[in-house]
Amino acid sequence: MREIVTYLNKNIYNNITFMDVTSRFNLSETQLKRMFREVTGYSVMQYYRKSVVSRIEYHTHQMDKNFTELADMFNFSSIHYFSKFYKRETGHTLREYLKNSQR
């Protein structure tokens, strides 16, 4: 599992899929789902998405990049999809996050 978590973290900017993970580690979907959830409490992609959100939030504070540059950095196809992804995962927009985190 450590190797899988390391792989997910190393590919945080590459917008990988579940199938990328199964093929990389030569595991069946069922095996990977079961083993990963037992160890982490999350599905593979839930863990990956949480990691992406965490890194996005880190970069909003540590780097002087606008949202379009961040979308490019994380290999999203558009700023629209990047914004939708963030809102779906967190329940708020990046602007709301920035506003609330500056208090």
All heavy atoms as an XYZ file, in Angstrom:
893
protein
N       0.821     -1.194      0.000
C       0.000      0.000      0.000
C       0.866      1.259      0.000
O       0.474      2.260     -0.591
C      -0.927      0.012      1.210
C      -2.138     -0.887      1.091
S      -3.148     -0.560     -0.357
C      -2.899     -2.048     -1.258
N       2.000      1.190      0.684
C       2.881      2.363      0.681
C       3.314      2.747     -0.727
O       3.386      3.927     -1.057
C       4.119      2.102      1.536
C       3.936      2.550      2.934
C       5.227      2.511      3.701
N       4.839      2.045      5.027
C       5.410      1.095      5.692
N       6.466      0.496      5.215
N       4.966      0.733      6.867
N       3.603      1.736     -1.536
C       4.014      2.012     -2.914
C       2.881      2.679     -3.696
O       3.128      3.580     -4.498
C       4.420      0.721     -3.617
C       5.744      0.170     -3.169
C       6.102     -1.106     -3.907
O       5.922     -1.136     -5.138
O       6.545     -2.049     -3.241
N       1.668      2.258     -3.457
C       0.518      2.847     -4.150
C       0.325      4.287     -3.714
O       0.137      5.180     -4.541
C      -0.748      2.003     -3.931
C      -0.583      0.639     -4.605
C      -1.982      2.728     -4.466
C      -1.652     -0.363     -4.272
N       0.401      4.542     -2.408
C       0.269      5.910     -1.900
C       1.391      6.784     -2.462
O       1.145      7.923     -2.884
C       0.249      5.926     -0.350
C       0.412      7.325      0.193
C      -1.041      5.292      0.165
N       2.599      6.259     -2.500
C       3.723      7.008     -3.074
C       3.469      7.324     -4.541
O       3.698      8.453     -4.997
C       5.039      6.212     -2.914
O       5.287      6.024     -1.523
C       6.213      6.938     -3.547
N       2.975      6.342     -5.279
C       2.645      6.540     -6.694
C       1.585      7.638     -6.856
O       1.715      8.516     -7.717
C       2.159      5.223     -7.298
C       1.646      5.335     -8.709
C       2.524      5.422     -9.780
C       0.282      5.337     -8.978
C       2.059      5.509    -11.083
C      -0.193      5.417    -10.278
C       0.701      5.516    -11.323
O       0.225      5.606    -12.602
N       0.540      7.589     -6.023
C      -0.514      8.610     -6.095
C       0.064      9.989     -5.821
O      -0.236     10.955     -6.525
C      -1.633      8.289     -5.102
C      -2.449      7.028     -5.385
C      -3.394      6.745     -4.223
C      -3.199      7.126     -6.693
N       0.905     10.085     -4.803
C       1.489     11.379     -4.449
C       2.461     11.892     -5.511
O       2.507     13.090     -5.773
C       2.168     11.301     -3.088
C       1.167     11.174     -1.958
O       0.039     11.660     -2.051
N       1.558     10.499     -0.902
N       3.211     10.993     -6.117
C       4.141     11.409     -7.171
C       3.410     11.869     -8.428
O       3.962     12.604     -9.229
C       5.091     10.270     -7.531
C       6.188     10.075     -6.532
C       7.150      9.002     -6.993
C       8.293      8.879     -6.019
N       9.247      7.839     -6.418
N       2.182     11.408     -8.599
C       1.407     11.750     -9.794
C       0.287     12.742     -9.508
O      -0.680     12.823    -10.257
C       0.851     10.463    -10.422
C       1.938      9.698    -11.113
O       2.369     10.078    -12.197
N       2.416      8.643    -10.478
N       0.450     13.508     -8.469
C      -0.595     14.447     -8.039
C      -0.909     15.483     -9.126
O      -2.016     15.974     -9.211
C      -0.194     15.117     -6.715
C      -1.421     15.588     -5.965
C       0.757     16.261     -6.892
C      -1.820     14.667     -4.885
N       0.059     15.780     -9.976
C      -0.138     16.785    -11.027
C      -0.521     16.169    -12.375
O      -0.637     16.875    -13.359
C       1.133     17.621    -11.213
C       1.559     18.336     -9.965
C       2.577     17.835     -9.167
C       0.916     19.505     -9.556
C       2.962     18.496     -8.006
C       1.293     20.166     -8.403
C       2.318     19.649     -7.636
O       2.693     20.301     -6.478
N      -0.704     14.859    -12.418
C      -0.893     14.181    -13.696
C      -2.316     13.733    -13.988
O      -2.559     13.109    -15.007
C       0.045     12.980    -13.796
C       1.483     13.406    -13.807
O       1.818     14.467    -14.300
N       2.347     12.589    -13.241
N      -3.242     13.993    -13.081
C      -4.645     13.659    -13.328
C      -4.811     12.189    -13.725
O      -5.364     11.870    -14.774
C      -5.207     14.591    -14.409
C      -6.703     14.776    -14.267
O      -7.313     14.289    -13.318
N      -7.294     15.474    -15.197
N      -4.298     11.293    -12.869
C      -4.344      9.865    -13.173
C      -5.734      9.275    -12.916
O      -6.555      9.878    -12.239
C      -3.275      9.081    -12.381
C      -3.494      9.215    -10.874
C      -1.890      9.507    -12.783
C      -2.584      8.335    -10.044
N      -5.948      8.078    -13.431
C      -7.221      7.381    -13.276
C      -7.024      6.117    -12.434
O      -5.894      5.667    -12.219
C      -7.800      6.959    -14.645
O      -6.934      5.962    -15.212
C      -7.938      8.149    -15.580
N      -8.134      5.554    -12.021
C      -8.102      4.299    -11.273
C      -7.442      3.203    -12.105
O      -6.652      2.409    -11.592
C      -9.526      3.901    -10.870
C      -9.597      2.656    -10.041
C      -9.138      2.648     -8.733
C     -10.116      1.488    -10.575
C      -9.185      1.490     -7.967
C     -10.174      0.328     -9.818
C      -9.709      0.334     -8.506
N      -7.746      3.186    -13.394
C      -7.153      2.170    -14.274
C      -5.635      2.339    -14.391
O      -4.913      1.355    -14.524
C      -7.803      2.212    -15.664
C      -9.282      1.841    -15.652
S      -9.654      0.290    -14.785
C      -8.901     -0.872    -15.896
N      -5.142      3.563    -14.303
C      -3.693      3.784    -14.288
C      -3.065      3.073    -13.090
O      -1.999      2.467    -13.200
C      -3.355      5.283    -14.201
C      -3.757      6.069    -15.418
O      -3.778      5.505    -16.530
O      -4.047      7.277    -15.252
N      -3.736      3.152    -11.968
C      -3.213      2.546    -10.740
C      -3.270      1.021    -10.826
O      -2.289      0.339    -10.496
C      -3.977      3.052     -9.493
C      -3.403      2.445     -8.214
C      -3.937      4.577     -9.410
N      -4.400      0.476    -11.268
C      -4.510     -0.989    -11.347
C      -3.481     -1.571    -12.311
O      -2.853     -2.573    -12.006
C      -5.927     -1.447    -11.767
O      -6.254     -0.903    -13.032
C      -6.957     -1.086    -10.734
N      -3.282     -0.923    -13.434
C      -2.315     -1.461    -14.398
C      -0.885     -1.285    -13.908
O      -0.046     -2.159    -14.114
C      -2.507     -0.851    -15.779
O      -2.329      0.534    -15.749
N      -0.601     -0.184    -13.251
C       0.757      0.060    -12.721
C       1.156     -1.008    -11.704
O       2.295     -1.446    -11.654
C       0.819      1.453    -12.098
C       2.040      1.751    -11.252
C       3.292      1.890    -12.110
N       4.414      2.390    -11.368
C       5.223      1.635    -10.614
N       5.007      0.347    -10.487
N       6.239      2.173     -9.988
N       0.209     -1.460    -10.887
C       0.511     -2.417     -9.823
C       0.004     -3.829    -10.127
O       0.085     -4.709     -9.281
C      -0.034     -1.906     -8.487
C       0.722     -0.696     -8.020
C       0.236      0.573     -8.289
C       1.939     -0.828     -7.384
C       0.943      1.696     -7.901
C       2.666      0.290     -6.993
C       2.166      1.560     -7.253
N      -0.500     -4.013    -11.340
C      -0.946     -5.332    -11.785
C      -1.909     -5.986    -10.784
O      -1.736     -7.138    -10.395
C       0.261     -6.240    -12.053
C      -0.093     -7.406    -12.937
O      -1.025     -7.325    -13.735
N       0.635     -8.483    -12.785
N      -2.894     -5.199    -10.356
C      -3.916     -5.691     -9.433
C      -5.276     -5.604    -10.110
O      -5.506     -4.721    -10.928
C      -3.950     -4.828     -8.164
C      -2.731     -4.891     -7.254
C      -2.785     -3.757     -6.240
C      -2.662     -6.234     -6.547
N      -6.168     -6.489     -9.719
C      -7.534     -6.378    -10.230
C      -8.201     -5.194     -9.543
O      -7.788     -4.772     -8.455
C      -8.324     -7.657     -9.957
O      -8.661     -7.747     -8.582
N      -9.235     -4.679    -10.172
C      -9.971     -3.562     -9.575
C     -10.483     -3.930     -8.187
O     -10.366     -3.146     -7.250
C     -11.142     -3.160    -10.468
C     -10.724     -2.550    -11.782
C     -11.923     -2.204    -12.655
O     -12.984     -1.841    -12.099
O     -11.788     -2.293    -13.884
N     -11.041     -5.131     -8.072
C     -11.611     -5.578     -6.804
C     -10.543     -5.685     -5.724
O     -10.743     -5.227     -4.594
C     -12.323     -6.942     -6.985
O     -13.279     -6.802     -8.034
C     -13.004     -7.381     -5.720
N      -9.405     -6.287     -6.056
C      -8.309     -6.415     -5.091
C      -7.859     -5.056     -4.596
O      -7.699     -4.832     -3.398
C      -7.085     -7.081     -5.735
C      -7.116     -8.551     -5.880
C      -5.833     -9.007     -6.577
O      -5.502     -8.540     -7.669
N      -5.118     -9.909     -5.928
N      -7.620     -4.161     -5.531
C      -7.116     -2.841     -5.182
C      -8.121     -2.086     -4.322
O      -7.751     -1.505     -3.292
C      -6.771     -2.036     -6.437
C      -6.234     -0.633     -6.204
C      -4.982     -0.635     -5.341
C      -5.961      0.048     -7.540
N      -9.377     -2.105     -4.711
C     -10.407     -1.402     -3.938
C     -10.452     -1.903     -2.502
O     -10.460     -1.125     -1.557
C     -11.786     -1.584     -4.584
C     -12.004     -0.778     -5.818
C     -13.371     -1.082     -6.429
C     -13.567     -0.354     -7.733
N     -14.854     -0.681     -8.361
N     -10.507     -3.221     -2.346
C     -10.636     -3.821     -1.026
C      -9.409     -3.530     -0.166
O      -9.520     -3.058      0.957
C     -10.850     -5.332     -1.152
C     -11.064     -6.032      0.175
C     -11.242     -7.542      0.013
N     -10.277     -8.182     -0.880
C      -8.995     -8.449     -0.562
N      -8.530     -8.119      0.620
N      -8.212     -9.033     -1.429
N      -8.232     -3.798     -0.696
C      -6.997     -3.621      0.070
C      -6.780     -2.157      0.455
O      -6.431     -1.858      1.597
C      -5.797     -4.123     -0.738
C      -5.756     -5.620     -0.887
S      -4.494     -6.266     -2.036
C      -3.210     -5.069     -2.068
N      -6.998     -1.262     -0.476
C      -6.729      0.149     -0.213
C      -7.682      0.697      0.846
O      -7.262      1.398      1.760
C      -6.833      0.967     -1.504
C      -6.154      2.305     -1.406
C      -4.806      2.431     -1.658
C      -6.875      3.438     -1.054
C      -4.167      3.657     -1.554
C      -6.255      4.671     -0.951
C      -4.887      4.779     -1.205
N      -8.951      0.344      0.743
C      -9.936      0.829      1.713
C      -9.648      0.262      3.100
O      -9.778      0.961      4.100
C     -11.360      0.509      1.292
C     -12.383      1.199      2.207
C     -13.803      1.053      1.743
N     -14.121      1.713      0.506
C     -14.428      2.996      0.393
N     -14.431      3.778      1.450
N     -14.745      3.511     -0.778
N      -9.242     -0.996      3.196
C      -8.917     -1.604      4.488
C      -7.788     -0.854      5.184
O      -7.820     -0.657      6.391
C      -8.516     -3.072      4.312
C      -9.665     -4.012      4.082
C      -9.205     -5.446      3.811
O      -7.996     -5.746      3.955
O     -10.074     -6.260      3.452
N      -6.804     -0.436      4.422
C      -5.630      0.223      4.992
C      -5.862      1.706      5.257
O      -5.480      2.230      6.306
C      -4.394      0.016      4.082
C      -3.213      0.833      4.556
C      -4.038     -1.459      4.006
N      -6.502      2.407      4.314
C      -6.599      3.868      4.426
C      -7.961      4.368      4.892
O      -8.068      5.501      5.359
C      -6.305      4.546      3.068
O      -7.344      4.214      2.153
C      -4.945      4.132      2.533
N      -8.998      3.563      4.700
C     -10.356      4.017      4.999
C     -10.993      4.782      3.845
O     -12.126      5.241      3.954
N     -10.261      4.926      2.758
C     -10.748      5.639      1.568
C     -10.628      4.737      0.353
O      -9.797      3.839      0.312
C      -9.904      6.889      1.275
C      -9.965      7.934      2.339
C      -8.925      8.088      3.255
C     -11.052      8.795      2.430
C      -8.978      9.068      4.230
C     -11.107      9.774      3.408
C     -10.074      9.907      4.304
O     -10.116     10.866      5.264
N     -11.413      5.065     -0.673
C     -11.171      4.423     -1.959
C      -9.904      5.060     -2.538
O      -9.478      6.127     -2.101
C     -12.352      4.631     -2.909
O     -12.361      5.963     -3.417
N      -9.320      4.409     -3.527
C      -8.103      4.926     -4.158
C      -8.332      6.332     -4.680
O      -7.549      7.254     -4.426
C      -7.636      3.994     -5.303
C      -6.478      4.609     -6.068
C      -7.266      2.627     -4.769
N      -9.419      6.535     -5.399
C      -9.653      7.828     -6.020
C     -10.104      8.879     -5.013
O      -9.796     10.062     -5.194
C     -10.626      7.691     -7.189
C     -10.072      6.813     -8.328
S      -8.341      7.139     -8.806
C      -8.485      8.745     -9.569
N     -10.795      8.479     -3.951
C     -11.110      9.443     -2.889
C      -9.807      9.962     -2.283
O      -9.653     11.171     -2.082
C     -11.930      8.800     -1.773
C     -13.378      8.638     -2.042
C     -14.050      7.876     -0.905
O     -13.479      6.974     -0.297
N     -15.282      8.248     -0.625
N      -8.897      9.067     -1.999
C      -7.598      9.444     -1.430
C      -6.853     10.370     -2.385
O      -6.315     11.406     -1.977
C      -6.764      8.185     -1.147
C      -5.437      8.496     -0.526
C      -5.290      8.553      0.851
C      -4.315      8.756     -1.327
C      -4.068      8.852      1.427
C      -3.093      9.068     -0.758
C      -2.971      9.105      0.612
O      -1.766      9.417      1.188
N      -6.827     10.004     -3.649
C      -6.130     10.808     -4.652
C      -6.742     12.207     -4.762
O      -6.032     13.213     -4.759
C      -6.157     10.090     -6.002
C      -5.450     10.834     -7.109
C      -4.070     10.948     -7.120
C      -6.174     11.424     -8.140
C      -3.420     11.631     -8.129
C      -5.525     12.101     -9.161
C      -4.149     12.205     -9.142
O      -3.506     12.890    -10.149
N      -8.077     12.280     -4.829
C      -8.747     13.585     -4.948
C      -8.503     14.442     -3.713
O      -8.271     15.650     -3.828
C     -10.235     13.406     -5.214
C     -10.538     12.908     -6.620
C     -12.022     12.919     -6.948
N     -12.839     12.225     -5.977
C     -13.200     10.947     -6.034
N     -12.793     10.204     -7.054
N     -13.958     10.412     -5.110
N      -8.537     13.842     -2.521
C      -8.239     14.596     -1.295
C      -6.818     15.142     -1.339
O      -6.563     16.262     -0.919
C      -8.423     13.715     -0.061
C      -9.856     13.452      0.323
C      -9.994     12.486      1.475
C      -9.433     12.941      2.772
N     -10.038     14.084      3.408
N      -5.900     14.342     -1.860
C      -4.509     14.780     -1.976
C      -4.376     15.932     -2.962
O      -3.637     16.890     -2.719
C      -3.613     13.614     -2.406
O      -3.641     12.596     -1.444
N      -5.087     15.844     -4.080
C      -5.061     16.926     -5.082
C      -5.605     18.211     -4.467
O      -5.000     19.278     -4.588
C      -5.838     16.534     -6.354
C      -6.026     17.730     -7.276
C      -5.146     15.402     -7.093
N      -6.742     18.130     -3.779
C      -7.341     19.309     -3.148
C      -6.364     19.914     -2.141
O      -6.159     21.132     -2.113
C      -8.690     18.959     -2.472
C      -9.140     20.059     -1.523
C      -9.752     18.701     -3.533
N      -5.756     19.082     -1.347
C      -4.795     19.566     -0.356
C      -3.632     20.292     -1.024
O      -3.209     21.364     -0.579
C      -4.287     18.378      0.456
O      -3.389     18.785      1.430
N      -3.136     19.739     -2.124
C      -2.016     20.371     -2.834
C      -2.460     21.660     -3.515
O      -1.714     22.637     -3.546
C      -1.444     19.383     -3.852
C      -0.135     19.789     -4.461
C       1.025     19.880     -3.460
N       1.272     18.652     -2.763
C       2.114     17.711     -3.134
N       2.831     17.862     -4.231
N       2.283     16.625     -2.416
N      -3.671     21.692     -4.046
C      -4.202     22.924     -4.642
C      -4.248     24.017     -3.579
O      -3.809     25.148     -3.807
C      -5.603     22.693     -5.249
C      -5.510     21.865     -6.527
C      -6.306     24.029     -5.532
C      -6.851     21.352     -7.038
N      -4.773     23.679     -2.410
C      -4.873     24.661     -1.330
C      -3.487     25.123     -0.883
O      -3.280     26.306     -0.610
C      -5.683     24.091     -0.183
C      -7.154     23.955     -0.559
C      -8.006     23.241      0.470
O      -7.454     22.630      1.419
O      -9.245     23.280      0.319
N      -2.543     24.217     -0.826
C      -1.169     24.581     -0.488
C      -0.635     25.594     -1.497
O      -0.086     26.630     -1.132
C      -0.292     23.327     -0.461
C       1.178     23.625     -0.393
C       1.782     23.949      0.817
C       1.970     23.604     -1.548
C       3.133     24.239      0.876
C       3.320     23.889     -1.491
C       3.896     24.206     -0.269
O       5.228     24.507     -0.220
N      -0.815     25.297     -2.775
C      -0.292     26.179     -3.823
C      -0.986     27.536     -3.853
O      -0.367     28.523     -4.241
C      -0.391     25.516     -5.200
C       0.663     24.484     -5.432
N       2.009     24.763     -5.406
C       0.572     23.157     -5.688
C       2.691     23.671     -5.636
N       1.840     22.672     -5.810
N      -2.237     27.607     -3.455
C      -2.904     28.910     -3.455
C      -2.264     29.848     -2.443
O      -2.315     31.062     -2.612
C      -4.418     28.799     -3.164
O      -4.610     28.230     -1.885
C      -5.135     28.005     -4.226
N      -1.648     29.279     -1.424
C      -0.997     30.114     -0.400
C       0.501     30.300     -0.629
O       1.065     31.306     -0.247
C      -1.201     29.505      0.986
C      -2.606     29.585      1.449
N      -3.238     30.767      1.737
C      -3.521     28.614      1.666
C      -4.474     30.530      2.112
N      -4.678     29.230      2.071
N       1.145     29.317     -1.245
C       2.594     29.338     -1.348
C       3.139     29.885     -2.668
O       4.314     30.192     -2.749
C       3.148     27.922     -1.149
C       2.814     27.330      0.193
C       3.364     28.146      1.345
O       4.484     28.641      1.296
N       2.564     28.317      2.386
N       2.300     29.941     -3.674
C       2.784     30.364     -4.983
C       1.941     31.523     -5.494
O       0.769     31.613     -5.194
C       2.713     29.204     -5.975
C       3.515     28.003     -5.538
S       3.362     26.657     -6.689
C       4.574     27.142     -7.893
N       2.567     32.360     -6.264
C       1.856     33.485     -6.853
C       1.311     33.066     -8.215
O       1.816     33.455     -9.257
C       2.814     34.672     -6.988
C       2.100     35.930     -7.409
O       0.871     36.021     -7.197
O       2.762     36.821     -7.949
N       0.266     32.200     -8.185
C      -0.332     31.705     -9.422
C      -1.829     31.977     -9.390
O      -2.466     31.862     -8.359
C      -0.087     30.206     -9.584
C       1.375     29.840     -9.727
C       1.516     28.541    -10.464
C       2.954     28.162    -10.663
N       3.619     28.903    -11.702
N      -2.368     32.321    -10.551
C      -3.814     32.508    -10.620
C      -4.476     31.148    -10.850
O      -3.802     30.131    -11.044
C      -4.197     33.539    -11.691
C      -3.821     33.104    -13.081
O      -3.957     31.939    -13.454
N      -3.350     34.052    -13.878
N      -5.796     31.116    -10.842
C      -6.520     29.852    -10.949
C      -6.275     29.156    -12.289
O      -6.196     27.938    -12.354
C      -8.015     30.049    -10.707
C      -8.337     30.526     -9.316
C      -9.445     31.307     -9.088
C      -7.548     30.190     -8.233
C      -9.769     31.750     -7.815
C      -7.843     30.617     -6.944
C      -8.959     31.392     -6.737
N      -6.135     29.917    -13.350
C      -5.860     29.326    -14.658
C      -4.492     28.633    -14.652
O      -4.346     27.525    -15.172
C      -5.918     30.395    -15.767
O      -7.227     30.982    -15.753
C      -5.632     29.802    -17.133
N      -3.505     29.274    -14.056
C      -2.174     28.669    -13.960
C      -2.202     27.408    -13.104
O      -1.544     26.411    -13.429
C      -1.177     29.676    -13.396
C      -0.872     30.812    -14.340
C      -0.099     31.942    -13.701
O      -0.309     32.228    -12.494
O       0.724     32.546    -14.411
N      -2.999     27.436    -12.028
C      -3.141     26.241    -11.189
C      -3.817     25.110    -11.964
O      -3.411     23.953    -11.863
C      -3.933     26.553     -9.919
C      -3.191     27.311     -8.833
C      -4.151     27.727     -7.732
C      -2.058     26.472     -8.266
N      -4.839     25.439    -12.724
C      -5.521     24.426    -13.539
C      -4.531     23.776    -14.503
O      -4.535     22.549    -14.665
C      -6.691     25.045    -14.293
N      -3.688     24.575    -15.117
C      -2.651     24.039    -16.013
C      -1.653     23.183    -15.248
O      -1.271     22.107    -15.699
C      -1.913     25.166    -16.730
C      -2.741     25.852    -17.794
O      -3.750     25.256    -18.245
O      -2.390     26.986    -18.159
N      -1.248     23.649    -14.098
C      -0.273     22.932    -13.279
C      -0.757     21.523    -12.927
O       0.023     20.574    -12.905
C      -0.009     23.726    -12.000
C       0.934     23.072    -11.027
S       1.002     24.031     -9.511
C       2.621     24.699     -9.661
N      -2.059     21.406    -12.671
C      -2.644     20.122    -12.287
C      -3.230     19.358    -13.484
O      -3.920     18.369    -13.312
C      -3.707     20.330    -11.205
C      -3.108     20.613     -9.859
C      -2.821     21.909     -9.472
C      -2.800     19.579     -8.994
C      -2.251     22.178     -8.232
C      -2.245     19.828     -7.759
C      -1.960     21.134     -7.377
N      -2.932     19.835    -14.679
C      -3.336     19.165    -15.919
C      -4.844     19.014    -16.086
O      -5.321     18.010    -16.619
C      -2.656     17.800    -16.056
C      -1.235     17.940    -16.510
O      -0.958     18.656    -17.459
N      -0.335     17.295    -15.801
N      -5.591     20.010    -15.650
C      -7.029     20.025    -15.937
C      -7.206     20.576    -17.346
O      -6.450     21.438    -17.780
C      -7.778     20.901    -14.927
C      -7.977     20.230    -13.604
C      -7.014     20.301    -12.619
C      -9.138     19.515    -13.339
C      -7.184     19.673    -11.400
C      -9.323     18.878    -12.129
C      -8.352     18.957    -11.147
N      -8.201     20.079    -18.033
C      -8.396     20.482    -19.428
C      -8.874     21.921    -19.558
O      -8.699     22.538    -20.601
C      -9.377     19.539    -20.117
O     -10.604     19.519    -19.421
N      -9.482     22.459    -18.501
C      -9.952     23.847    -18.547
C     -10.106     24.392    -17.132
O     -10.203     23.628    -16.170
C     -11.302     23.938    -19.265
O     -12.318     23.350    -18.461
N     -10.158     25.696    -17.039
C     -10.400     26.347    -15.746
C     -11.791     25.979    -15.244
O     -12.003     25.818    -14.039
C     -10.206     27.882    -15.829
C     -10.373     28.548    -14.463
C     -11.152     28.503    -16.815
C      -9.329     28.185    -13.446
N     -12.730     25.794    -16.159
C     -14.090     25.415    -15.794
C     -14.098     24.058    -15.087
O     -14.706     23.898    -14.030
C     -14.984     25.387    -17.039
C     -16.366     24.923    -16.778
N     -17.298     25.682    -16.105
C     -16.985     23.752    -17.078
C     -18.421     24.991    -15.990
N     -18.260     23.817    -16.588
N     -13.424     23.075    -15.666
C     -13.379     21.752    -15.060
C     -12.633     21.790    -13.726
O     -13.027     21.154    -12.756
C     -12.739     20.730    -16.013
C     -12.712     19.355    -15.415
C     -13.896     18.658    -15.152
C     -11.509     18.744    -15.079
C     -13.878     17.407    -14.574
C     -11.489     17.493    -14.504
C     -12.673     16.832    -14.248
O     -12.650     15.599    -13.664
N     -11.553     22.545    -13.657
C     -10.785     22.720    -12.422
C     -11.686     23.272    -11.319
O     -11.708     22.751    -10.204
C      -9.618     23.667    -12.701
C      -8.780     24.025    -11.512
C      -7.947     23.089    -10.919
C      -8.804     25.318    -10.998
C      -7.152     23.428     -9.837
C      -8.013     25.662     -9.920
C      -7.183     24.726     -9.335
N     -12.444     24.308    -11.636
C     -13.352     24.924    -10.658
C     -14.441     23.953    -10.216
O     -14.763     23.864     -9.030
C     -13.989     26.184    -11.237
O     -13.001     27.130    -11.536
N     -15.020     23.222    -11.173
C     -16.059     22.237    -10.858
C     -15.499     21.126     -9.963
O     -16.153     20.697     -9.016
C     -16.640     21.626    -12.133
C     -17.700     22.473    -12.794
C     -18.233     21.805    -14.035
C     -19.212     20.722    -13.642
N     -20.004     20.243    -14.791
N     -14.298     20.661    -10.281
C     -13.652     19.622     -9.483
C     -13.501     20.093     -8.038
O     -13.878     19.398     -7.101
C     -12.275     19.270    -10.071
C     -11.418     18.462     -9.138
C     -11.583     17.091     -9.043
C     -10.454     19.077     -8.353
C     -10.796     16.340     -8.174
C      -9.666     18.345     -7.482
C      -9.841     16.969     -7.392
N     -12.944     21.279     -7.877
C     -12.693     21.785     -6.521
C     -13.999     21.945     -5.749
O     -14.101     21.523     -4.594
C     -11.918     23.109     -6.564
C     -11.509     23.542     -5.181
C     -10.363     23.033     -4.598
C     -12.300     24.419     -4.437
C     -10.003     23.394     -3.313
C     -11.950     24.777     -3.159
C     -10.798     24.263     -2.605
O     -10.444     24.611     -1.311
N     -15.001     22.525     -6.376
C     -16.280     22.732     -5.699
C     -16.944     21.392     -5.359
O     -17.487     21.218     -4.273
C     -17.224     23.580     -6.546
C     -18.563     23.777     -5.853
C     -19.179     25.081     -6.124
C     -20.430     25.178     -5.267
N     -20.924     26.462     -5.145
N     -16.881     20.433     -6.261
C     -17.474     19.116     -6.011
C     -16.782     18.424     -4.825
O     -17.431     17.806     -3.993
C     -17.360     18.242     -7.252
C     -18.028     16.875     -7.100
C     -17.852     15.990     -8.313
N     -16.446     15.645     -8.457
C     -15.715     15.779     -9.560
N     -16.272     16.251    -10.650
N     -14.454     15.442     -9.598
N     -15.489     18.574     -4.732
C     -14.734     17.895     -3.681
C     -14.832     18.578     -2.319
O     -14.734     17.916     -1.291
C     -13.257     17.764     -4.074
C     -13.030     16.859     -5.261
C     -13.533     15.454     -5.042
O     -13.318     14.886     -3.944
O     -14.155     14.896     -5.967
N     -15.009     19.894     -2.306
C     -14.965     20.626     -1.040
C     -16.295     21.254     -0.629
O     -16.472     21.602      0.533
C     -13.922     21.760     -1.102
O     -14.340     22.719     -2.069
C     -12.538     21.220     -1.431
N     -17.179     21.466     -1.599
C     -18.443     22.121     -1.306
C     -18.376     23.636     -1.391
O     -19.363     24.317     -1.128
N     -17.212     24.163     -1.717
C     -17.083     25.619     -1.894
C     -16.092     25.919     -3.023
O     -15.373     25.045     -3.463
C     -16.663     26.305     -0.591
C     -15.422     25.730      0.016
N     -15.450     24.715      0.949
C     -14.120     26.016     -0.176
C     -14.212     24.411      1.299
N     -13.390     25.175      0.630
N     -16.098     27.165     -3.460
C     -15.203     27.558     -4.545
C     -13.828     27.899     -3.993
O     -13.667     28.110     -2.787
C     -15.749     28.789     -5.302
O     -15.717     29.913     -4.415
C     -17.156     28.553     -5.825
N     -12.852     27.976     -4.875
C     -11.510     28.384     -4.444
C     -11.511     29.816     -3.919
O     -10.810     30.127     -2.967
C     -10.521     28.258     -5.601
C      -9.681     26.991     -5.586
C      -8.881     26.855     -6.874
C      -8.770     26.925     -4.401
N     -12.300     30.667     -4.530
C     -12.389     32.050     -4.032
C     -12.918     32.074     -2.600
O     -12.424     32.821     -1.753
C     -13.278     32.897     -4.933
C     -12.645     33.212     -6.257
C     -13.369     34.334     -6.980
N     -13.037     34.392     -8.379
C     -11.869     34.799     -8.867
N     -10.923     35.169     -8.058
N     -11.659     34.819    -10.166
N     -13.938     31.256     -2.334
C     -14.476     31.165     -0.968
C     -13.417     30.628     -0.008
O     -13.271     31.124      1.104
C     -15.718     30.266     -0.934
C     -16.912     30.862     -1.636
C     -18.045     29.865     -1.855
O     -17.805     28.633     -1.865
O     -19.179     30.337     -2.039
N     -12.686     29.620     -0.454
C     -11.609     29.064      0.379
C     -10.582     30.140      0.705
O     -10.175     30.306      1.862
C     -10.940     27.887     -0.327
C      -9.647     27.489      0.343
C      -9.656     26.790      1.544
C      -8.412     27.844     -0.207
C      -8.473     26.446      2.177
C      -7.233     27.510      0.421
C      -7.264     26.823      1.608
O      -6.089     26.498      2.251
N     -10.149     30.877     -0.306
C      -9.139     31.925     -0.086
C      -9.672     32.998      0.855
O      -8.952     33.448      1.759
C      -8.733     32.555     -1.416
C      -7.791     31.734     -2.275
C      -7.593     32.404     -3.623
C      -6.474     31.540     -1.581
N     -10.896     33.400      0.652
C     -11.503     34.433      1.504
C     -11.562     33.960      2.960
O     -11.185     34.699      3.862
C     -12.905     34.761      0.985
C     -13.590     35.889      1.705
C     -14.940     36.176      1.063
C     -15.698     37.207      1.863
N     -17.026     37.445      1.308
N     -12.003     32.723      3.181
C     -12.127     32.198      4.531
C     -10.787     31.898      5.181
O     -10.656     31.979      6.395
C     -13.001     30.945      4.534
C     -14.436     31.241      4.206
O     -14.920     32.347      4.450
N     -15.135     30.280      3.631
N      -9.788     31.536      4.400
C      -8.485     31.183      4.976
C      -7.650     32.412      5.311
O      -6.659     32.301      6.005
C      -7.711     30.266      4.033
O      -7.367     30.948      2.851
N      -8.055     33.591      4.834
C      -7.304     34.811      5.117
C      -7.766     35.504      6.387
O      -7.223     36.507      6.778
C      -7.409     35.773      3.932
C      -6.689     35.253      2.713
C      -6.894     36.115      1.494
O      -7.764     36.983      1.459
N      -6.109     35.867      0.461
N      -8.751     34.927      7.040
C      -9.268     35.523      8.279
C      -8.349     35.269      9.431
O      -7.655     34.368      9.588
C     -10.641     34.957      8.617
C     -11.679     35.393      7.634
C     -13.006     34.835      8.006
N     -13.940     35.160      6.943
C     -15.137     34.676      6.875
N     -15.581     33.844      7.779
N     -15.942     35.014      5.907
